[in-house]
Amino acid sequence: MATFSFDIVSEYNKAEMNNVFSQVEREIATRFDFKGTPAAIEWLGEKKGFKLIGAGEWQLDSIMDIIRKKLVTREQSSKSLDLTKPRVESNLKTTWEIPFVEGLSQENAKKITKVIKDEAPKAKAQIQGEAVRVTSGSKDELQGIMTLLNAQDFDFVLSYINYR
């Protein structure tokens, strides 16, 4: 009997994040309420996140709203943004570093395997580093597991790769 499998990982779409960045940058440049202010968005490190710059908290919140809207229009999840870092105020400017969340933690991988074991006992889920490999004898069951996991309200992004 043939076995089929796929891997579950937590990744963001780099090309889409690039598009979101350029759209947000364009909107900041054209908005009247940002004229003459330090409002800007920059890349964090080697495109591993966004760095928001504004005149104050209110401006950072406005830029964050723009980012969320652009993510939704590009069908990306805002769960890929790590909003836990504190905002830094200095020299009449406020900055906020927002790195992208990538990789499954052991705790999150265990949550996924528990859901799979509870709902699809015929399928087998194994944690392999920062991924969870799901195997089954039926492609339909694997597709059902994907649907099941997408219906769950995890606080991280799920991506499916290596579907065989």
N, C-alpha and C positions, 0 to 999 in steps of 0.2 A: 504494500500500500504506500502510495506517495504521501509525503508530508509537505505541508506548505508552511511558510513562516513570514514574519515581518518584524522589524525592530521599531520600538517606540523610543523616541528621543525628545528632548526639549531644545528646539532650535528656533531661531528667528530667520526670516527670509532677508538675506543681506541686500539683495537687489531692491526689494520693496522698501527697506529702511533707507536706502540711498535715495529713492524716489520721494519718500516722506520728508527727508531732510531738505531736499532741493525745493519742494513745494512750500514747506514751512518758511524757509529762507526767503522765497519770493513773496510770500504773504506778509512777512514782517517788513520787508522793504516797501511794500505798497500801502500798508495800513496807516491811516492818518494819525491814530492815537499813539503810534510808535515813532513818528517823525521827531527828530531832534533828541531822542533818548538813546541810551546804550543798548536797547533791545537787540538781541542777536541769538543765533544758534550756531554752535561749533561742534566739530567732531571731538569725541573723547578718545584719546590715544589713537590707535590704528583702526578707527571706525568701530570701536567697541561700545559706543554709547553717545549720548548727546550731552552737550554742556550748554545750559541756558544762561543767558546774561540779560539782566534787566535792571531798571531803576529801583525796583522794590519787589516785595512779595507779590503784589497785585499784578505786576507785569509778567512775572514768571508764571503765575497761574493762567494768565491770558495766553501765553505762548504754549503752555501745557495743554490748554483747551484746543488750540490749533493742531497740536501734534495728535491728540486723541481723535479729532475729526478726520485728519488725513489718514490715520491708521485704519479707521472704520471704512473710509471710502476705498482704501486699497485692500480691504478684507484681511487685515492683520490684527492681532490681539494686543491690547495694551498691557496684557500680562507679561509681555516680553520686556517691559521696562521695570527696572528696580528703583522704586521711588523712596527707598528707605534712607538714602543719604541726606544729611542735613543741608540746609541752604546756608551759604556763607555771605555775610554782608561786610563790605569794606569799600572805602573811598566812594561813597554814594552809588555803589553798584552792588547788586546781589547776584550771586552765581549759584547754580544748582547742577551738580553732576548726576546724570542719569545713565548708569551703565545698562547694557542689555543683559538679560538673564539667559544663560545658555548652560545646558547640561542638567541632567537629572540628579538630584541628591539621593542618597540611599533611602532617606525617609520618604521622598516622593515616589521612588521606584517601588517601595514596599506598599504604598497606597494603591498603586496601579495593579500590582500582582494580587493584592487582596481582593480588589474588585473583580478581576478576571477569575480568580479561584472561586469566588462566591457565585458569580453569575454564569460562568461558562466552565463547568467542571471537566469537560472533555479536552479543553485546550490546556496547554502547558506554558507557563510563563517563567522565565529565568532572568534574573538580574545579571547583566554583564557590563560592569563598570558604570558608565553613565547612560546605559541603554537597557531596555527590557526586551528580550526576544520572546515572541509568542509563536508557538508551533501548534499545528492541528492537522488532522487528516482531511479537513474540509475547508475549501476556500470560502464557502458561504459562512461558516462559523467565524473565520477570521474577519470577514467584512462585518458580521454582527458585533464582534468585539470592538471594532473601530467605531461603529455607531454608538455602542454602549459607552465607550470611553469619552466620546465627544459630547454625550448627554450629561456626563458627570461635571460638577462645578469645581474643577481643580483650580488652584491658584497659580498655575504655571501653564505654559504653552505645550501642547502635544503635537509632535510631527511623526509621521509614519514613513519609514524608509526600508529599503532592501526587501520589497514585497516579492516573494518567490513562491 
